[in-house]
Amino acid sequence: MHNRNITVYSFNCRSVKSSLTEIHDMCEQCDVLLLQEHWLLPSETSMLSTIHKEFVAVGHSAVDLNSDILIERPYGGTAILY
C-alpha cells in the first residue's frame, strides 16, 4: 500500500468570477479546494465544475430566492472542488 498525502487548500475568493485565474492555479497545486464567498446565485453554481478540467465541484449559494426581487449582491456561498 502506498501512502499519499492529500493537499487541501481553502480560499475566501470574494467573487469566484473575479478570481478564476487564482482558483485555477490553486487547483494545479492541490487535491481539494474549499471556497468561501463565491457570490454565485443558485442557478450559477454549476459553473464551478468548469473552472478546471480535472476538478468537479459541489456548491451552495447563500442567496435566498424566496422573494421576487434580488435587492443586493449575492454575498456568501461555499463550494468544494475536487
C-alpha positions in Angstrom: 0.0 0.0 0.0 1.3 3.5 -0.9 1.0 6.4 1.4 -0.2 9.5 -0.4 -0.7 12.9 1.0 -3.8 14.9 0.1 -3.3 18.6 -0.2 -6.3 20.7 0.8 -6.5 24.5 0.2 -9.1 26.9 1.5 -9.7 30.2 -0.2 -12.1 33.2 0.5 -12.4 34.3 -3.1 -14.8 37.2 -2.6 -16.4 36.5 -6.0 -15.4 33.4 -7.9 -15.9 35.3 -11.2 -13.2 37.8 -10.5 -10.9 35.0 -9.0 -11.0 32.4 -11.8 -7.2 32.6 -12.6 -6.2 32.3 -8.9 -8.7 29.4 -8.4 -7.5 27.5 -11.5 -3.8 28.0 -10.3 -4.7 26.6 -6.9 -6.3 23.5 -8.5 -3.0 22.8 -10.1 -1.4 22.7 -6.7 -3.9 20.9 -4.5 -6.3 17.9 -4.5 -9.2 19.6 -2.8 -10.1 23.3 -2.8 -12.6 24.7 -0.4 -14.1 28.0 -1.5 -15.9 30.6 0.6 -17.7 33.7 -0.6 -18.2 32.7 -4.2 -21.1 35.1 -4.5 -23.0 32.9 -7.0 -26.7 32.6 -7.5 -28.2 29.1 -7.1 -28.5 28.9 -10.9 -24.8 29.7 -11.4 -23.2 27.1 -9.1 -22.9 24.6 -11.9 -20.1 26.8 -13.4 -17.8 25.8 -10.5 -17.2 22.5 -12.3 -15.9 24.3 -15.4 -13.0 26.1 -13.7 -10.5 23.3 -14.1 -10.9 20.3 -16.4 -9.6 17.8 -13.8 -11.9 19.0 -11.0 -15.6 18.6 -10.3 -17.4 20.8 -7.8 -20.3 21.0 -5.4 -21.5 24.4 -4.2 -24.2 26.0 -2.2 -25.4 29.6 -2.8 -26.2 31.8 0.2 -28.8 33.7 -1.9 -32.4 33.3 -0.8 -34.6 33.3 -3.9 -37.9 33.2 -1.9 -38.5 36.9 -2.6 -39.3 38.0 -6.2 -36.7 40.7 -6.2 -32.9 40.3 -5.6 -32.1 43.5 -3.8 -28.4 43.2 -3.0 -25.3 41.5 -4.5 -25.3 37.7 -3.7 -22.7 37.6 -0.9 -21.7 34.3 0.7 -21.7 30.8 -0.7 -19.4 27.8 -0.2 -18.0 25.2 -2.6 -15.8 22.2 -2.7 -13.7 21.5 -5.8 -12.1 18.0 -6.0 
